[in-house]
Amino acid sequence: MEKALADAIDIQVGGTFGKPRVSPKVEKLGIAQVSIKFKTVSTAKLNISAKKQGLLGKSSAGSRTASSTAFLNFSDQEMGPQDYQEITNHFYYTLQRKLKENGIDTVAWSNIESTDFFKNAGDNANEFPKTESNDEDASVTYNAFRGGQISNGMGFAFLKMKSNSKMCDAIGAPTFFANIVLDFVDLDIQGGSSVRSSQGNSFGVGASTTASFSAKHNALADIVITNSSSLLSNNKEQAETWVVKSDIPAGVPYATAMEENEEKVKKKTVLQSLFHKSEALKRTPLVVTTTKENYKNAAKKAAENYATAIVGKFKAMKAG
């Protein structure tokens, strides 16, 4: 299982799949950030195009966009700040414990937050928890121990990288900045198109093209770590981006119901009521209902699986 989870992570060096230089040598690690974006509204979209055959080759016969939107709904009580913070801190402690169990020592959080780089770069802590929404998604982001968000998972600019290098020297270890996107549903859309053409008479009069489109919407109520990027860097200004290339699921049931229900969405918060009026919603919204404890347990399990994947990747890099 550890190897399978580790295979969900790709390591990029300078935007390419070059040879990693930091991870194979890690004996001690400073977990300098854990940020989790908890999605509460999630949308999957698929653009479907149709092609028609003409005298000069194939050309467009039109296109359609298929979309599915899901809303997270709690049947007992809504998640509170302390609940989201609990899950975020749980991931930090789990990753720390699993690293130590596998021979990689970790730097105490108190030593991390005492560095100049952490104090200066993490001064946006008052912006969190951060709530974001658009025509397709909504989420709230929390950081471990209510700290700031130093890295978005991509490489640092020149001066920031130098400051991080000094931080690595100060704590005596490379730094790891974890960013997690935690989705409550696994949405998938498969689509296709077909074209029927009529040539008309010998002068082309009456020629027509009719395109038809179809889409199959699939949904699984499983909490997954998806589309996440974390950063590993050292005192030599070398950096790696750890990308979750395939979803890491919790693998435990948590939903009590999953249904297409427009009325439940309308009864939710003002934000979701406004969101529901968006032109992006072409279908009856999918509502995934759960209890707070069910959600928390599954979210923690997904985070634990990601921690296992990270540790497995370090072991694989050392072995390689």
Protein Blocks (a to p, Z undefined) as FASTA:
>chain_A
ZZmmmmmpccdeehiacdcfklmmpcbdcdfbdcddddfbdcdddddddddddfkoccde
bdcddddddddddfkbccdfklmmmmmmmmmmmmmmmmmmnopacddfklmmmpmklmmm
mmmmmmpccddddfkbccddddehhiacfbgoiacdfklmmmmmmmmmmnopacdddddd
ddfbdcdddddddddddebjmnopoiacddddddddddddddddehiacddddfkopacd
dddfbdcdekiafbfbdcddfklmmmmcfklmmmmmpmklmbdcddddddfklmmmmmmm
mmmmmmmmmmmmmmmmmmZZ
